[in-house]
Amino acid sequence: MAERTPDDFRAFRVHVDGESVSRRVERCGREILPSNDVEVAVAYSSLNYKDALSASGNRGVTKEYPHTPGIDMAGTVTASRDERFSPGDRVLCTGFDLGMNTPGGFGEYVSVPGDWLLRLPTGLGARQAMALGTAGLTAALALGRLAAAGATSDLGPLVVTGASGGVGSVAVWLASRVGHEVVASTGTPAAAGMLTALGAARIMDRAELAEPNPRPMLRADLAGAVDTVGGHTLSNLLKRTAVGGAVAACGLVGGADLETTVYPFILRGVSLMGVDSQHASPQSRERAWGDLAAAAAAEPEKLELLTTEVTLDELEPRIEQVLSGRTVGRVLVRVLGE
């Protein structure tokens, strides 16, 4: 049975004093929570790159400190002034302003607008939902856009770049489930076994796509890609995409600039689509979470394969791993648990 939010609870808090940033788990009072319509006891959260930036004092992500990061959370409603939700409802939240300027999922309780919440899909627990989290939602949205654009398996293989990361590893799994021949591009050789187990048909060294190529077009041997890298990698993917194929872009670890010509678009009809999970519509979120729930129900062992679970007290070293690009798969954060 759900209980009201206690007067104090544990949270992973970030403090900024000038150039000094400190992070620790501490007890907080209810006063750190905003006065939104729905309060939720957080069972699980997850660690994302944006969380690591917030935890580093990045003012482009979080304007005011002290702060509780955590752009994802799943748990149980404890109190609600929103007639759509009642105490005991099991819900999730990804994106919007959670964990950015609103205290996030690295605290045992959150207070959010009802419009930010979705009910957990049937058969999907809070732990599985957060093993997927924003990364899973982004991957599902990207694959949905590729399918709608006509990037089907008969056009050739589908490349997933940054394949060992959170979005990439889930995208490899989901793409293989719907029949794509998946090429997993990664700079982490140790992740090859995991990626093959998730469904990758071939592992590609990221260097193959990362070098600049002055040619405006390359051999059209790909149906398209889910690209988490950007920069020269994205440019080369566009040049290699077959007639009618598409590329879904959702990252920029390789750079924000894009050097290309119009040729892939006007000679091959290639589509380049951006994927933004933070502002996705409720309808697209529900469809994507339905796809994710089906995948988790059908192949729970694959979701476990890409998941590493930590507690709030074990977050600190994981943040540094994320910032240095050394994280493989998904980092699940157990807060209160189920």
N, C-alpha and C positions, 0 to 999 in steps of 0.2 A: 504494500500500500504506500502511495506517495505521501510524504510529509512536507510541511511548510519549510521554506528555506530557513536554515538555522541562523542565529545571530552572528556566528562566525564560522568560517570554513577555510580549507586549505586552497592555495592558488600558487602557481609559479609566476612570480612577479619580476618585472624588469624595472630597474631604477637607473636614471641617467642624471649625472651631476657633472655638468660641463662636458669634458671629453671622456669622463669615466662612466663605464657601463657595468652594472652588477646585476646578477640574476640569482634568485633563490626561491625556495618554497617557503611560504609564510602563512600565518593565519590572518585572515582579513575579515572585516566586518561587513554587514549588509550594505553599508553606505557606499561601497565601491561599485555597487550595481546600479545601473540607470533605472529610472522608473518606467519600464516598458510593460506591455500588457501580459506577457507570459514569462514565468520563471520555470527553469528546468534544472533538475539534478543531472549532472553530466556523468554518464557512465564511461564513455570513451571519447577521445579526440584523436588527432593525428598530427604529425609534424610535416610541414610543408616549407618550401623555400621562403615564402612570404612570412611565415612565422619566424624563421631564422633571421630575416631582415629586421622584423619588429623587435626581436630579442636582442638585436645588436644596436638598438637606438636609432634606427633609420627613420628620419622624420618624414621621408616620402611615403612611408607606410603608416606610421603612428605619430601623431602630432604631439601628444602629451603623455608624460610619464609621471609616476609609476603606472605600469600597464600590465595587463594579463593577455598574452598572445593566445593563438588557437583559432584559426579560421574555420575549423570544423568542429562539430560536436554532435553526439547522439545521446539521448537519455530519456528521462521521464518528467512530464510536466508536474510541478509541485503546486503551482497557483496560476490562475488565469482570469483576466478580465475580458478576454476575447472569447466570444460565445462558440467559436469553432473548436476550442480546446478545453479539456477538463483535466483536473488532477488525475494522474495515472496514465494519460495518453503517452505513447512512446513515439518520439519525434526525432528528427534530425535537422541540422542546419549546416549549410556550406555557403561560404561567400557572403554577399552583401557587405556589411561593415563589421561583422563578427571578427574579433581578434585583431582588427586594425585600429579603430578608435573606440570600439565597444568591447568591454572585457570579454575575453573569449574562452574557448574550450579547455584551456590549461588551468581553469578554476573549477572547483567542485559544483558551482552553481553559476548560471548565467540568467540574464534578463533580456529578452529580445521582443521585437514586434512579432505579432502572429503571422504577418505576411512573409517573414523569413523562414517559417517552419514548414516542413513536410512531415506527414505521418510516415513512420517506417513501413516500407512495403511488406506485404504479407510474406512471412517466411524468412525475412532478413532481420537478424538481431543487431543490436547496437554495436557489438564488436565487429561483425562483418561489415556493417555500414561504414565504420571508421577505418577499417583496413582498406576500404575503397576510397572514401572521402572525396575531397576536391579533385585529386588526381584521377580517381575512377570516373567521376562525373565528367571531367574534361575529356578523357579518353572516349567515353561513350558518346558524348556530343560530337566529337571529331569524326568518329566512325559513322554516326548518323548522317552527318553532312556529306561525307564522302559517298555514302550509298545514295543519297538523294541527288548528288551531282552526276551519278553514273559511273563512278570509279569501281567497276566490278572486276571480279577475279579473272575474267576472260581477257582483260587488257594486259595482264602480266602481274608480276609480284608487287606487293605493297611494302614499302619501306617504312619502318618505325625508327626514327632517330632518337638518340638519348635513351636507347631501349632499356638500359639497366636502371633508370630512374623510376620515380613513382608513376608519372603519366605513361612513360614508355613501356614499362613492364605490363601494366594493365592493358594498354593498347595492343601489345603483342598477343596477349591472351584472348582478348575480345575479337581481334581481327581473325585469328586462326579459327575461332569458334564459328565464324560465319563464312568460312571457306576460302579465305585469302591465303595465298602462298606468301608468308611473312618473312621479310628480310630484316633482321634486327641489327641496326647500326649502333655500335657501342665502342667506347674507349676503355672499357673495363673487361679485359679478357676473362677474369675470374667469374664473371656473370654468365658466361656462355652456357654452362650446364643448366642454370635456372631458366634462361631464355629458351633453350631447346625444349625443356620440360613444359614450358608455358605454350609451346606451339610454333616457335620459330623454325622455319625450314632451313635457314642459312644465317650465319653470323657474318656481318660485314664490319671491318675495321672502320672506325669513324673517319680516318684519314682519307679514305676513298672519296668522300664527299666534301671534305673540309677545305681542300686546296682550291684556290681561285682558278677558273678556266675562262680564257678570253673568248672562246667560241660562243656564238649566240644560241646555238642549238647542239644537242648531243644525241646519241643514239636513243631512240624512243623505246626503252625496254621496261618501263614501269607503269603500273596502273595509277600510281600516285604515292602519297605518303602521309603519315602523321608526323609532323616535324616539330620537335620540341627545342630545336637548336637555333634556327635562323641563320643570318649571315650568309657566307659562301655556301654553306650546306643547303640552305633553302634555294638559293639561286641555281645550284647544280641539279637539285631535284626537279625544279620546274623545267629545266632544259632536257631532262631525261624522261619526262612523263609523256605517255602515249596519247594519241588522238582521243579526245573525249575523257581523259583522265583528270584527276584533281589532287590538290595538296591542301591539307588542313594544317594551318600554322598556329601553334599555341605556346611558343617559347622563344627566348632570345639569348640563351647562354653563349651562343657563338657570335653574337653581335646583333645590333638593332638595324644596321643598314642592310639594304637589299639592292644589289647590283644585277639588273636584268634588262632585257629588251621586251618589246611587245610580241616578239616572234612566237614564243610558246602559246600565247593567247590567241593570236590571229591566224596562225598556221596549223595549230593542232587543237584549238578549242579547249586548251587546258584551263581549269578553274583553280584559283587561289582563294582560299576561304580562311578567315580568322575565326578562332574559337575562343570565346570568353565565357568561362563558367560563372564568374562572379555575378554577371548581370543577365544570366539566362532566364528566359520566361518560365513561369510556373508549369506551363504545359510541356515545354521541352525538358525541364527537370524531371517531371513525373515520368515521361517516356524513357529518359535515360536511366533513371533509377529502376524502372521496371526491367530494362535490359540487364542492368547490373545484378538485380535480385535473382533473375533467371540464371545468370551465369554462376553466381555464388551457390545457388541451390543445386545446379547440375554438376559443378566441379569444385566443391569446397576445398579439396586438397590443393588446387592450383592457387587459390586465394591465400591459403596458409603458406604456400611455398614462397610467395613474394612478400610476406609479412614478418616484421620483427616487432615484438611487443616490449614496451618499456613503461615505467611508472613516471609520475611527476618528478620523483627524486632522481631519476636516471636520465633526465632530459639534457642536462648541460653538455656532456660530450657529444651527444647526437646533433646538437645545434652546430657545433664546430664541423662535424662531418658533412652536414648539409651545405654549409657555406663553402667548403673546400671541394664539393662535388664528389665526395667519396661514399655517398649513400647508395645502397643497392635496394631496389624494391621500395616497399612502404614501411614507414615507422608508425606503428599504432601506439597510442598513449592511453594507458589504463588510468582513469581518474577515480571514479567511485566503483567502477565495475558493475556487472549485472547481477 
